[in-house]
């Protein structure tokens, strides 16, 4: 895909293609569409980030709540989005043993109880051993810091998904 194709998309096509760049948030893609034309992939990415950054804290937390638990029930049931399924499987989370799944479920529950949203991590950039370690570490962060960290992970996920859609190396972004 190239930027000319993106700029020529009608609203419905744009939302269909980019609606899950921010996990389960097609409304963000709908808002980004109105910012066309984009000068390039980096400009498109900048618009996604700007919409998220402009949201009040409650909206940002809402975006985080759209993310599934890592190695959670949705993975086990096969109800993740296609992108999340690939990302979690790529991090080895689809092949955890029962003990590892239980440990992650406990940490996910503690995290959600503490912060009010699920633990968000660009799983694709991690391996299966790093996920519970990072989750346990971030459980002790102050809430304002953790909100910033989680939104930073949303940015990483967005960047990776945009790179996939454009067929480019994410390091180029």
Secondary structure as GFF3:
##gff-version 3
##sequence-region A 1 173
A	DSSP	alpha_helix	3	8	.	.	.	ID=ss1
A	DSSP	alpha_helix	11	18	.	.	.	ID=ss2
A	DSSP	alpha_helix	26	33	.	.	.	ID=ss3
A	DSSP	alpha_helix	41	54	.	.	.	ID=ss4
A	DSSP	alpha_helix	57	65	.	.	.	ID=ss5
A	DSSP	alpha_helix	73	77	.	.	.	ID=ss6
A	DSSP	alpha_helix	82	90	.	.	.	ID=ss7
A	DSSP	three_ten_helix	93	95	.	.	.	ID=ss8
A	DSSP	alpha_helix	98	115	.	.	.	ID=ss9
A	DSSP	three_ten_helix	123	125	.	.	.	ID=ss10
A	DSSP	alpha_helix	128	138	.	.	.	ID=ss11
A	DSSP	alpha_helix	143	166	.	.	.	ID=ss12
A	DSSP	three_ten_helix	170	172	.	.	.	ID=ss13
###
